[in-house]
Amino acid sequence: MNTGSLIISTVLLVITLLAVLSIVYYSWRNGISPLPASLLLRSKVAEEVLRLSKVQELDHPLFKLETDDPAQQYSIVQQHMEYQARPKTIVETGSGWGTLAIFLARHCPGYHVIGIENSIIPFWISKWWSTFEKVSLTLIRGDMYRYPYEEANIIVCYLFPGAMKQLSTIFRERAVAHTYIISVYFALPDWTPEKIVQCVDIHRTKIYIYKVGA
């Protein structure tokens, strides 16, 4: 092996080692390794997003004219039009390798998807992958526990019990009323699900649907 090949091999080995150490460190820090969502889970979550999109259009309080005052009715209609014109947003907490966020951006038209991930390697791989997708998607390297969720219409979680426990309080404080939360595998402590979807996979995976303010 000549000197050039040795240098290249050494550099690649160091890069690979650093990447592995980075994934191990963030897995330890986060309490879980980033796992890609299966096609079945991605499809089920997208199916629920599309269903909830229709529900939210009719369920929002601005849609209901519970007054006989023409001035108040006009104001309510104006607010509703502004609400409808606002970009619809899905926020995925802990987007990992980007499999679920990219799938939702591809299969849920009318939504802008935001994925939050703090682990460096999965984040940059998902960022690179997303450049080949012509979808409405923003991937953010950040802390999901510090993120403001006020703009989210739907929040998607594919995490672990410890994270769900922390997010339980955060969602109550930051998510606005009538926002829906979709959690794969693990329930939100002290929340009552509006619906539970059971998948027909080997794990009989449950997907929990919650509504903020319900």
Z-matrix of the N, CA and C atoms (Angstrom, degrees):
N
C 1 1.467
C 2 1.531 1 108.84
N 3 1.368 2 116.73 1 125.94
C 4 1.453 3 119.03 2 -179.74
C 5 1.523 4 111.15 3 -77.80
N 6 1.344 5 115.60 4 173.04
C 7 1.462 6 121.12 5 -174.96
C 8 1.528 7 111.95 6 -62.14
N 9 1.347 8 116.57 7 -40.41
C 10 1.461 9 120.72 8 -179.30
C 11 1.518 10 111.81 9 -61.95
N 12 1.332 11 116.17 10 -46.09
C 13 1.464 12 120.52 11 179.93
C 14 1.521 13 110.98 12 -64.38
N 15 1.337 14 116.08 13 -37.74
C 16 1.466 15 120.62 14 179.74
C 17 1.522 16 111.02 15 -64.39
N 18 1.332 17 115.19 16 -41.76
C 19 1.473 18 119.65 17 179.58
C 20 1.530 19 110.42 18 -64.42
N 21 1.344 20 116.83 19 -45.18
C 22 1.466 21 121.45 20 179.99
C 23 1.529 22 110.73 21 -61.67
N 24 1.339 23 115.62 22 -44.99
C 25 1.470 24 120.42 23 179.26
C 26 1.521 25 111.08 24 -61.73
N 27 1.328 26 116.48 25 -41.19
C 28 1.464 27 120.78 26 -179.89
C 29 1.528 28 110.84 27 -65.22
N 30 1.330 29 115.83 28 -43.84
C 31 1.471 30 120.26 29 -179.96
C 32 1.522 31 110.32 30 -62.48
N 33 1.342 32 117.01 31 -44.81
C 34 1.471 33 120.70 32 179.37
C 35 1.519 34 111.51 33 -63.49
N 36 1.339 35 115.94 34 -38.80
C 37 1.459 36 120.28 35 178.41
C 38 1.525 37 111.04 36 -64.12
N 39 1.334 38 116.47 37 -42.83
C 40 1.469 39 121.12 38 179.72
C 41 1.524 40 110.51 39 -64.86
N 42 1.348 41 116.81 40 -43.64
C 43 1.464 42 121.14 41 179.38
C 44 1.526 43 110.42 42 -61.42
N 45 1.343 44 115.94 43 -44.95
C 46 1.469 45 120.47 44 179.32
C 47 1.519 46 111.09 45 -62.18
N 48 1.335 47 116.25 46 -43.33
C 49 1.463 48 120.82 47 179.93
C 50 1.524 49 110.79 48 -63.07
N 51 1.341 50 116.88 49 -43.05
C 52 1.464 51 120.76 50 179.39
C 53 1.527 52 110.93 51 -64.24
N 54 1.344 53 115.90 52 -38.80
C 55 1.463 54 120.01 53 179.12
C 56 1.521 55 110.81 54 -64.05
N 57 1.339 56 116.14 55 -44.63
C 58 1.467 57 120.74 56 179.33
C 59 1.531 58 110.63 57 -63.45
N 60 1.340 59 116.08 58 -44.48
C 61 1.463 60 120.10 59 179.49
C 62 1.526 61 111.38 60 -62.78
N 63 1.345 62 116.44 61 -36.69
C 64 1.460 63 121.02 62 178.39
C 65 1.523 64 110.85 63 -63.98
N 66 1.333 65 115.98 64 -45.45
C 67 1.470 66 120.06 65 179.74
C 68 1.531 67 110.42 66 -64.32
N 69 1.336 68 116.84 67 -42.02
C 70 1.469 69 120.96 68 179.32
C 71 1.527 70 110.19 69 -63.41
N 72 1.335 71 116.69 70 -43.07
C 73 1.469 72 120.39 71 -178.57
C 74 1.527 73 111.01 72 -62.76
N 75 1.334 74 116.83 73 -48.57
C 76 1.460 75 119.14 74 -177.51
C 77 1.531 76 111.68 75 -71.28
N 78 1.324 77 116.62 76 -29.01
C 79 1.466 78 119.55 77 174.75
C 80 1.525 79 109.73 78 -64.79
N 81 1.339 80 116.20 79 -42.41
C 82 1.463 81 120.55 80 176.96
C 83 1.523 82 111.34 81 -66.30
N 84 1.311 83 115.99 82 -42.37
C 85 1.471 84 120.99 83 -178.39
C 86 1.523 85 111.63 84 -67.02
N 87 1.333 86 116.44 85 -41.36
C 88 1.464 87 120.87 86 -177.08
C 89 1.523 88 113.14 87 -83.11
N 90 1.327 89 116.43 88 -19.79
C 91 1.459 90 119.62 89 -179.37
C 92 1.511 91 113.35 90 90.22
N 93 1.336 92 117.33 91 4.44
C 94 1.469 93 121.01 92 -179.98
C 95 1.522 94 109.10 93 -163.74
N 96 1.334 95 116.48 94 150.58
C 97 1.461 96 120.93 95 174.84
C 98 1.525 97 109.17 96 -84.13
N 99 1.342 98 117.60 97 147.70
C 100 1.463 99 119.71 98 178.34
C 101 1.525 100 110.44 99 -68.09
N 102 1.326 101 117.21 100 120.51
C 103 1.460 102 121.87 101 -176.94
C 104 1.532 103 109.95 102 -114.08
N 105 1.318 104 118.20 103 132.64
C 106 1.465 105 119.82 104 176.29
C 107 1.519 106 111.11 105 -70.87
N 108 1.315 107 116.60 106 142.72
C 109 1.467 108 121.01 107 177.90
C 110 1.524 109 109.50 108 -79.26
N 111 1.334 110 116.46 109 138.86
C 112 1.460 111 120.53 110 178.75
C 113 1.533 112 110.10 111 -68.86
N 114 1.313 113 116.41 112 162.32
C 115 1.460 114 121.01 113 179.51
C 116 1.521 115 110.96 114 -60.66
N 117 1.336 116 116.70 115 -39.19
C 118 1.468 117 120.27 116 179.36
C 119 1.525 118 110.90 117 -61.71
N 120 1.336 119 117.50 118 -46.95
C 121 1.454 120 120.81 119 -179.74
C 122 1.524 121 111.05 120 -64.30
N 123 1.332 122 116.68 121 -42.04
C 124 1.465 123 119.83 122 178.59
C 125 1.523 124 110.81 123 -60.35
N 126 1.312 125 116.30 124 -43.00
C 127 1.462 126 121.11 125 -178.73
C 128 1.526 127 111.19 126 -65.63
N 129 1.336 128 116.82 127 -41.94
C 130 1.467 129 120.81 128 -179.96
C 131 1.521 130 111.47 129 -65.49
N 132 1.332 131 116.63 130 -41.24
C 133 1.464 132 119.98 131 179.15
C 134 1.530 133 110.07 132 -65.40
N 135 1.330 134 117.08 133 -43.48
C 136 1.463 135 120.64 134 178.21
C 137 1.527 136 111.08 135 -61.85
N 138 1.314 137 116.28 136 -39.11
C 139 1.470 138 121.60 137 178.10
C 140 1.527 139 110.76 138 -61.19
N 141 1.331 140 116.63 139 -41.54
C 142 1.461 141 120.69 140 179.09
C 143 1.530 142 111.07 141 -69.85
N 144 1.316 143 117.17 142 -37.57
C 145 1.468 144 120.66 143 177.50
C 146 1.526 145 110.44 144 -59.56
N 147 1.313 146 116.99 145 -46.06
C 148 1.461 147 120.82 146 -179.30
C 149 1.529 148 110.94 147 -65.58
N 150 1.325 149 117.06 148 -37.53
C 151 1.468 150 120.25 149 177.64
C 152 1.524 151 110.66 150 -66.14
N 153 1.329 152 116.69 151 -45.19
C 154 1.454 153 121.21 152 -178.09
C 155 1.521 154 112.05 153 -68.59
N 156 1.315 155 116.51 154 -28.06
C 157 1.466 156 120.14 155 177.06
C 158 1.521 157 110.78 156 -59.33
N 159 1.325 158 115.90 157 -43.08
C 160 1.462 159 120.30 158 178.88
C 161 1.532 160 110.90 159 -69.22
N 162 1.333 161 116.24 160 -38.28
C 163 1.460 162 120.57 161 179.41
C 164 1.527 163 110.49 162 -63.07
N 165 1.329 164 116.70 163 -43.91
C 166 1.462 165 120.49 164 -176.46
C 167 1.529 166 112.23 165 -64.84
N 168 1.319 167 117.30 166 -34.04
C 169 1.462 168 120.32 167 -179.72
C 170 1.522 169 111.63 168 -60.58
N 171 1.324 170 117.12 169 -35.09
C 172 1.457 171 121.24 170 -178.17
C 173 1.519 172 112.99 171 -97.21
N 174 1.338 173 116.00 172 -18.64
C 175 1.453 174 120.18 173 -172.36
C 176 1.518 175 112.98 174 -90.04
N 177 1.330 176 116.97 175 -19.58
C 178 1.458 177 118.79 176 -176.14
C 179 1.522 178 110.48 177 -63.65
N 180 1.334 179 118.49 178 136.54
C 181 1.459 180 121.17 179 -175.14
C 182 1.519 181 114.08 180 -60.65
N 183 1.330 182 117.42 181 -25.33
C 184 1.455 183 119.34 182 179.98
C 185 1.521 184 111.97 183 -68.01
N 186 1.334 185 115.61 184 -17.29
C 187 1.460 186 119.62 185 -179.21
C 188 1.528 187 111.39 186 -76.18
N 189 1.333 188 116.68 187 -19.42
C 190 1.454 189 120.65 188 -173.23
C 191 1.529 190 110.39 189 -100.05
N 192 1.323 191 116.78 190 119.97
C 193 1.461 192 121.98 191 179.73
C 194 1.524 193 109.43 192 -92.72
N 195 1.318 194 115.66 193 87.04
C 196 1.457 195 120.39 194 -176.84
C 197 1.528 196 110.39 195 -98.20
N 198 1.316 197 116.41 196 48.76
C 199 1.460 198 122.44 197 178.38
C 200 1.521 199 109.68 198 -154.53
N 201 1.332 200 115.88 199 152.45
C 202 1.466 201 121.17 200 177.53
C 203 1.519 202 111.77 201 -100.89
N 204 1.323 203 116.41 202 -3.25
C 205 1.458 204 120.69 203 -178.63
C 206 1.534 205 109.65 204 -78.55
N 207 1.342 206 118.41 205 117.18
C 208 1.480 207 121.57 206 -178.62
C 209 1.528 208 112.65 207 -56.43
N 210 1.330 209 117.46 208 -38.03
C 211 1.467 210 120.46 209 -178.81
C 212 1.525 211 110.45 210 -65.88
N 213 1.340 212 115.89 211 -42.72
C 214 1.465 213 119.70 212 178.61
C 215 1.523 214 111.00 213 -68.29
N 216 1.330 215 116.16 214 -38.14
C 217 1.465 216 119.95 215 177.68
C 218 1.526 217 110.56 216 -60.84
N 219 1.333 218 115.73 217 -44.10
C 220 1.465 219 120.33 218 179.96
C 221 1.531 220 110.24 219 -62.17
N 222 1.350 221 115.83 220 -42.66
C 223 1.463 222 120.02 221 -179.90
C 224 1.521 223 110.98 222 -63.63
N 225 1.330 224 116.05 223 -41.73
C 226 1.470 225 120.33 224 -179.86
C 227 1.520 226 110.75 225 -64.66
N 228 1.339 227 116.07 226 -42.88
C 229 1.466 228 120.21 227 179.03
C 230 1.526 229 110.51 228 -62.18
N 231 1.341 230 116.76 229 -41.63
C 232 1.459 231 120.83 230 178.93
C 233 1.521 232 111.00 231 -62.07
N 234 1.341 233 115.77 232 -43.42
C 235 1.466 234 119.71 233 178.62
C 236 1.524 235 110.78 234 -63.99
N 237 1.326 236 115.71 235 -39.83
C 238 1.456 237 119.31 236 -179.96
C 239 1.530 238 111.11 237 -64.69
N 240 1.331 239 116.59 238 -40.47
C 241 1.470 240 120.04 239 178.47
C 242 1.521 241 110.68 240 -63.05
N 243 1.321 242 116.31 241 -39.05
C 244 1.467 243 120.14 242 177.74
C 245 1.529 244 110.61 243 -66.47
N 246 1.333 245 115.39 244 -39.56
C 247 1.472 246 120.09 245 178.59
C 248 1.527 247 110.53 246 -63.71
N 249 1.337 248 116.22 247 -43.48
C 250 1.461 249 120.69 248 -179.36
C 251 1.529 250 111.44 249 -66.54
N 252 1.339 251 115.86 250 -32.23
C 253 1.467 252 119.84 251 -178.92
C 254 1.526 253 112.57 252 -77.65
N 255 1.334 254 116.56 253 -17.86
C 256 1.460 255 120.89 254 -179.86
C 257 1.525 256 109.85 255 -65.92
N 258 1.335 257 117.38 256 136.49
C 259 1.467 258 119.54 257 178.37
C 260 1.524 259 111.74 258 -56.54
N 261 1.319 260 116.74 259 133.01
C 262 1.457 261 120.33 260 177.38
C 263 1.524 262 109.01 261 -81.64
N 264 1.329 263 115.73 262 134.45
C 265 1.461 264 119.98 263 -171.00
C 266 1.525 265 111.87 264 -128.37
N 267 1.323 266 115.32 265 134.52
C 268 1.464 267 123.13 266 169.83
C 269 1.525 268 107.04 267 -109.15
N 270 1.318 269 116.83 268 129.56
C 271 1.463 270 120.83 269 175.27
C 272 1.524 271 108.18 270 -113.79
N 273 1.330 272 116.00 271 122.83
C 274 1.464 273 119.19 272 174.53
C 275 1.520 274 109.27 273 -101.81
N 276 1.319 275 116.40 274 123.52
C 277 1.458 276 121.40 275 178.87
C 278 1.529 277 109.26 276 -86.45
N 279 1.319 278 116.38 277 121.10
C 280 1.460 279 119.64 278 -178.49
C 281 1.511 280 111.46 279 72.18
N 282 1.334 281 116.84 280 67.93
C 283 1.471 282 121.23 281 -172.67
C 284 1.527 283 113.91 282 -78.80
N 285 1.331 284 117.94 283 -8.11
C 286 1.468 285 121.16 284 173.87
C 287 1.521 286 114.49 285 53.44
N 288 1.334 287 115.06 286 -125.42
C 289 1.468 288 121.30 287 -177.63
C 290 1.527 289 112.51 288 -79.21
N 291 1.313 290 117.26 289 -2.56
C 292 1.471 291 120.79 290 175.26
C 293 1.506 292 115.53 291 88.40
N 294 1.336 293 118.27 292 3.66
C 295 1.468 294 119.88 293 -175.24
C 296 1.522 295 112.40 294 -61.73
N 297 1.334 296 116.76 295 -43.18
C 298 1.461 297 120.07 296 -177.51
C 299 1.519 298 111.18 297 -77.37
N 300 1.327 299 117.67 298 -44.33
C 301 1.469 300 121.15 299 -178.80
C 302 1.521 301 111.41 300 -60.49
N 303 1.319 302 117.10 301 -45.29
C 304 1.468 303 121.16 302 -179.44
C 305 1.517 304 110.25 303 -66.89
N 306 1.333 305 117.43 304 -39.38
C 307 1.466 306 121.17 305 179.04
C 308 1.530 307 110.28 306 -62.71
N 309 1.330 308 116.77 307 -44.30
C 310 1.463 309 120.27 308 -179.93
C 311 1.525 310 111.14 309 -65.37
N 312 1.319 311 116.70 310 -40.09
C 313 1.467 312 120.14 311 178.22
C 314 1.526 313 111.00 312 -63.22
N 315 1.327 314 115.87 313 -32.34
C 316 1.463 315 120.89 314 -178.54
C 317 1.526 316 112.25 315 -79.00
N 318 1.335 317 116.80 316 -34.54
C 319 1.471 318 120.61 317 -170.02
C 320 1.528 319 114.27 318 -109.95
N 321 1.319 320 117.86 319 0.74
C 322 1.471 321 120.58 320 178.61
C 323 1.523 322 109.37 321 -121.89
N 324 1.329 323 116.88 322 78.03
C 325 1.469 324 120.44 323 -177.94
C 326 1.525 325 111.44 324 -61.77
N 327 1.321 326 115.07 325 145.96
C 328 1.456 327 119.83 326 -179.92
C 329 1.507 328 113.12 327 93.18
N 330 1.333 329 117.17 328 -8.75
C 331 1.457 330 121.66 329 179.48
C 332 1.522 331 110.92 330 -109.06
N 333 1.329 332 114.85 331 143.06
C 334 1.460 333 120.29 332 167.00
C 335 1.527 334 106.81 333 -100.10
N 336 1.316 335 117.22 334 127.36
C 337 1.465 336 121.93 335 -176.56
C 338 1.529 337 109.50 336 -101.89
N 339 1.332 338 115.12 337 132.54
C 340 1.459 339 121.62 338 175.73
C 341 1.531 340 108.06 339 -118.19
N 342 1.316 341 116.92 340 123.65
C 343 1.459 342 121.46 341 177.47
C 344 1.521 343 110.01 342 -109.90
N 345 1.326 344 116.80 343 134.03
C 346 1.468 345 121.73 344 -179.34
C 347 1.525 346 108.65 345 -115.10
N 348 1.319 347 116.39 346 125.92
C 349 1.468 348 120.70 347 -179.06
C 350 1.529 349 108.94 348 -146.91
N 351 1.337 350 117.10 349 136.79
C 352 1.464 351 119.55 350 -179.65
C 353 1.523 352 113.18 351 -103.46
N 354 1.330 353 118.42 352 -16.82
C 355 1.464 354 121.33 353 -178.97
C 356 1.537 355 109.84 354 -77.25
N 357 1.323 356 116.54 355 125.38
C 358 1.466 357 121.75 356 -168.89
C 359 1.529 358 112.97 357 -61.50
N 360 1.330 359 118.13 358 -52.25
C 361 1.464 360 121.31 359 -173.30
C 362 1.532 361 112.07 360 -65.46
N 363 1.345 362 119.39 361 -52.50
C 364 1.470 363 118.61 362 176.61
C 365 1.531 364 112.51 363 -57.82
N 366 1.342 365 116.57 364 -37.89
C 367 1.465 366 119.58 365 -179.66
C 368 1.519 367 111.10 366 -61.34
N 369 1.330 368 117.55 367 -49.49
C 370 1.466 369 119.85 368 -176.02
C 371 1.523 370 112.12 369 -71.40
N 372 1.326 371 117.11 370 -31.28
C 373 1.468 372 119.12 371 175.17
C 374 1.526 373 109.78 372 -66.64
N 375 1.328 374 117.08 373 -44.32
C 376 1.466 375 119.87 374 178.01
C 377 1.526 376 110.83 375 -65.55
N 378 1.326 377 116.55 376 -36.77
C 379 1.474 378 121.01 377 177.75
C 380 1.521 379 110.28 378 -63.25
N 381 1.326 380 116.29 379 -43.51
C 382 1.469 381 120.98 380 178.49
C 383 1.524 382 110.72 381 -64.66
N 384 1.336 383 115.86 382 -44.61
C 385 1.471 384 120.61 383 -179.94
C 386 1.525 385 110.77 384 -61.51
N 387 1.333 386 116.90 385 -39.95
C 388 1.465 387 120.66 386 -176.20
C 389 1.526 388 112.70 387 -66.04
N 390 1.345 389 117.12 388 -20.90
C 391 1.464 390 119.24 389 179.54
C 392 1.526 391 112.01 390 -67.31
N 393 1.340 392 116.88 391 -18.83
C 394 1.462 393 120.78 392 179.06
C 395 1.531 394 111.80 393 -91.92
N 396 1.325 395 116.63 394 -3.14
C 397 1.458 396 121.45 395 -177.67
C 398 1.528 397 109.62 396 -107.63
N 399 1.314 398 117.23 397 125.65
C 400 1.462 399 120.90 398 177.31
C 401 1.525 400 108.95 399 -89.96
N 402 1.333 401 114.84 400 74.07
C 403 1.458 402 121.16 401 -175.75
C 404 1.530 403 109.64 402 -133.35
N 405 1.334 404 115.53 403 164.86
C 406 1.468 405 121.50 404 178.44
C 407 1.522 406 108.49 405 -86.70
N 408 1.318 407 115.75 406 92.77
C 409 1.464 408 121.10 407 -171.85
C 410 1.517 409 110.69 408 -145.35
N 411 1.326 410 116.06 409 135.21
C 412 1.458 411 122.27 410 173.03
C 413 1.521 412 108.51 411 -126.80
N 414 1.323 413 117.27 412 125.08
C 415 1.461 414 122.01 413 177.55
C 416 1.516 415 108.38 414 -108.27
N 417 1.317 416 115.11 415 127.23
C 418 1.459 417 121.56 416 -175.19
C 419 1.525 418 109.45 417 -118.18
N 420 1.314 419 117.01 418 130.41
C 421 1.464 420 119.55 419 171.90
C 422 1.521 421 107.07 420 -89.12
N 423 1.316 422 115.40 421 107.78
C 424 1.451 423 119.56 422 -175.66
C 425 1.512 424 112.07 423 -166.17
N 426 1.313 425 115.15 424 -174.09
C 427 1.462 426 123.58 425 -176.67
C 428 1.526 427 108.76 426 -99.66
N 429 1.335 428 117.29 427 116.51
C 430 1.460 429 120.59 428 -177.95
C 431 1.527 430 111.98 429 -66.33
N 432 1.339 431 117.51 430 -19.83
C 433 1.463 432 120.51 431 179.38
C 434 1.530 433 111.72 432 -80.04
N 435 1.318 434 117.33 433 -15.84
C 436 1.463 435 121.74 434 179.40
C 437 1.526 436 112.26 435 -105.07
N 438 1.303 437 116.35 436 -5.89
C 439 1.465 438 119.64 437 -174.41
C 440 1.535 439 110.91 438 -73.02
N 441 1.346 440 118.13 439 138.71
C 442 1.468 441 120.56 440 174.33
C 443 1.528 442 109.18 441 -82.39
N 444 1.311 443 117.08 442 127.28
C 445 1.467 444 120.96 443 -175.07
C 446 1.532 445 113.27 444 -102.70
N 447 1.337 446 116.72 445 13.88
C 448 1.455 447 119.98 446 -174.22
C 449 1.525 448 113.69 447 -62.10
N 450 1.325 449 117.10 448 -31.44
C 451 1.472 450 119.43 449 -175.48
C 452 1.524 451 112.90 450 -85.61
N 453 1.330 452 117.23 451 -5.81
C 454 1.469 453 120.15 452 -174.88
C 455 1.526 454 111.50 453 -77.47
N 456 1.326 455 115.63 454 131.76
C 457 1.465 456 121.11 455 169.00
C 458 1.527 457 109.83 456 -85.44
N 459 1.336 458 114.58 457 -37.34
C 460 1.459 459 121.52 458 179.17
C 461 1.530 460 108.24 459 -137.73
N 462 1.331 461 116.34 460 134.48
C 463 1.455 462 122.14 461 176.47
C 464 1.525 463 107.95 462 -113.30
N 465 1.325 464 116.48 463 131.92
C 466 1.458 465 121.97 464 -178.52
C 467 1.527 466 109.45 465 -115.80
N 468 1.334 467 115.92 466 131.06
C 469 1.464 468 121.66 467 -179.79
C 470 1.527 469 110.17 468 -125.28
N 471 1.331 470 116.47 469 131.31
C 472 1.468 471 121.74 470 171.31
C 473 1.523 472 105.20 471 -134.65
N 474 1.345 473 115.70 472 77.89
C 475 1.449 474 121.52 473 -165.99
C 476 1.528 475 113.06 474 -125.13
N 477 1.325 476 117.41 475 -130.51
C 478 1.464 477 123.25 476 -178.31
C 479 1.522 478 107.60 477 -152.55
N 480 1.341 479 118.68 478 163.96
C 481 1.471 480 121.10 479 -172.13
C 482 1.527 481 114.90 480 -54.36
N 483 1.337 482 117.89 481 -41.75
C 484 1.464 483 120.35 482 -179.20
C 485 1.522 484 112.46 483 -60.39
N 486 1.323 485 116.02 484 -42.34
C 487 1.470 486 120.12 485 179.16
C 488 1.514 487 111.08 486 -67.48
N 489 1.340 488 116.81 487 -40.68
C 490 1.463 489 120.31 488 -179.23
C 491 1.525 490 110.45 489 -63.36
N 492 1.328 491 116.88 490 -34.86
C 493 1.459 492 120.55 491 179.01
C 494 1.528 493 110.81 492 -64.38
N 495 1.335 494 116.68 493 -42.86
C 496 1.466 495 119.99 494 178.75
C 497 1.523 496 111.62 495 -69.30
N 498 1.331 497 116.05 496 -40.69
C 499 1.458 498 119.97 497 -177.64
C 500 1.525 499 112.43 498 -71.40
N 501 1.313 500 117.25 499 -22.58
C 502 1.462 501 120.87 500 179.86
C 503 1.525 502 111.01 501 -54.04
N 504 1.321 503 116.40 502 -48.86
C 505 1.463 504 121.11 503 179.25
C 506 1.518 505 111.35 504 -72.13
N 507 1.328 506 116.36 505 -40.25
C 508 1.472 507 121.22 506 -178.18
C 509 1.526 508 110.80 507 -60.85
N 510 1.318 509 117.41 508 -43.68
C 511 1.464 510 120.13 509 -179.27
C 512 1.528 511 111.25 510 -65.06
N 513 1.320 512 117.26 511 -37.76
C 514 1.467 513 120.03 512 178.26
C 515 1.523 514 111.12 513 -63.19
N 516 1.330 515 116.38 514 -34.06
C 517 1.458 516 120.71 515 -176.69
C 518 1.530 517 112.88 516 -84.53
N 519 1.339 518 117.86 517 -33.20
C 520 1.468 519 119.43 518 -169.24
C 521 1.521 520 115.00 519 -112.06
N 522 1.316 521 118.43 520 -31.14
C 523 1.471 522 119.77 521 -178.70
C 524 1.529 523 109.53 522 -76.32
N 525 1.322 524 116.17 523 140.90
C 526 1.462 525 120.39 524 -177.67
C 527 1.531 526 109.93 525 -83.14
N 528 1.330 527 115.33 526 160.76
C 529 1.462 528 120.76 527 179.86
C 530 1.519 529 110.73 528 -58.30
N 531 1.314 530 115.75 529 145.36
C 532 1.463 531 125.42 530 178.58
C 533 1.534 532 113.05 531 76.30
N 534 1.353 533 117.37 532 4.82
C 535 1.460 534 120.19 533 170.42
C 536 1.525 535 108.00 534 -74.39
N 537 1.325 536 116.09 535 140.28
C 538 1.470 537 120.40 536 177.37
C 539 1.526 538 110.11 537 -102.68
N 540 1.314 539 115.41 538 143.60
C 541 1.462 540 122.04 539 177.64
C 542 1.523 541 108.28 540 -118.73
N 543 1.324 542 115.98 541 126.49
C 544 1.465 543 122.33 542 178.05
C 545 1.527 544 107.61 543 -111.49
N 546 1.322 545 116.82 544 117.87
C 547 1.466 546 120.70 545 -178.74
C 548 1.526 547 110.30 546 -118.91
N 549 1.315 548 115.50 547 124.57
C 550 1.463 549 122.10 548 179.33
C 551 1.523 550 109.61 549 -91.01
N 552 1.304 551 116.58 550 130.16
C 553 1.470 552 125.30 551 176.09
C 554 1.527 553 114.17 552 79.96
N 555 1.343 554 117.01 553 -53.33
C 556 1.458 555 119.19 554 -169.46
C 557 1.521 556 112.01 555 -115.53
N 558 1.332 557 115.02 556 139.68
C 559 1.464 558 121.18 557 -178.48
C 560 1.525 559 110.77 558 -81.44
N 561 1.329 560 115.22 559 159.32
C 562 1.460 561 121.62 560 172.54
C 563 1.524 562 108.35 561 -84.62
N 564 1.327 563 119.03 562 121.38
C 565 1.463 564 120.50 563 179.15
C 566 1.526 565 111.51 564 -60.37
N 567 1.320 566 116.30 565 138.12
C 568 1.468 567 123.22 566 176.34
C 569 1.525 568 113.20 567 67.89
N 570 1.327 569 117.69 568 16.66
C 571 1.462 570 122.07 569 173.36
C 572 1.528 571 108.26 570 -115.50
N 573 1.330 572 116.17 571 147.31
C 574 1.460 573 120.71 572 176.13
C 575 1.522 574 109.08 573 -103.94
N 576 1.317 575 118.02 574 118.47
C 577 1.470 576 119.47 575 -178.49
C 578 1.525 577 111.94 576 -67.62
N 579 1.315 578 115.02 577 140.64
C 580 1.459 579 120.26 578 174.92
C 581 1.528 580 110.11 579 -76.68
N 582 1.329 581 114.58 580 -28.54
C 583 1.456 582 120.03 581 -178.48
C 584 1.522 583 108.82 582 -156.34
N 585 1.327 584 116.71 583 147.64
C 586 1.467 585 121.61 584 173.71
C 587 1.528 586 107.73 585 -126.56
N 588 1.319 587 115.39 586 123.76
C 589 1.463 588 121.55 587 178.20
C 590 1.522 589 108.36 588 -103.97
N 591 1.314 590 117.10 589 127.28
C 592 1.469 591 120.43 590 178.18
C 593 1.523 592 109.03 591 -106.14
N 594 1.316 593 114.76 592 122.93
C 595 1.462 594 120.02 593 -178.95
C 596 1.533 595 110.43 594 -81.59
N 597 1.304 596 115.33 595 160.74
C 598 1.468 597 120.23 596 -178.55
C 599 1.529 598 110.67 597 -100.28
N 600 1.339 599 116.12 598 35.12
C 601 1.459 600 119.80 599 176.76
C 602 1.529 601 109.83 600 -89.11
N 603 1.314 602 117.11 601 -179.72
C 604 1.462 603 122.15 602 -175.78
C 605 1.531 604 111.51 603 -65.23
N 606 1.337 605 116.81 604 -26.75
C 607 1.464 606 120.46 605 -178.49
C 608 1.527 607 112.56 606 -91.81
N 609 1.333 608 116.94 607 -4.20
C 610 1.471 609 121.04 608 -175.34
C 611 1.527 610 109.24 609 52.87
N 612 1.316 611 115.54 610 48.03
C 613 1.461 612 122.80 611 -174.61
C 614 1.519 613 111.98 612 -59.96
N 615 1.326 614 115.20 613 136.03
C 616 1.454 615 120.86 614 176.57
C 617 1.530 616 110.45 615 -102.74
N 618 1.316 617 115.21 616 140.27
C 619 1.470 618 121.66 617 175.05
C 620 1.531 619 106.57 618 -117.52
N 621 1.327 620 115.29 619 119.96
C 622 1.455 621 121.58 620 -175.38
C 623 1.529 622 110.24 621 -97.48
N 624 1.328 623 116.43 622 134.49
C 625 1.454 624 122.72 623 179.27
C 626 1.526 625 108.51 624 -113.52
N 627 1.328 626 116.48 625 122.43
C 628 1.460 627 121.41 626 178.79
C 629 1.529 628 110.16 627 -122.24
N 630 1.309 629 114.50 628 155.32
C 631 1.461 630 120.75 629 177.55
C 632 1.528 631 108.75 630 -124.52
N 633 1.321 632 116.13 631 125.18
C 634 1.457 633 120.71 632 179.78
C 635 1.528 634 109.21 633 -69.34
N 636 1.321 635 116.10 634 131.40
C 637 1.454 636 120.72 635 179.23
C 638 1.502 637 114.70 636 85.75
N 639 1.348 638 117.08 637 3.63
C 640 1.463 639 119.83 638 -178.90
C 641 1.521 640 111.09 639 -76.83
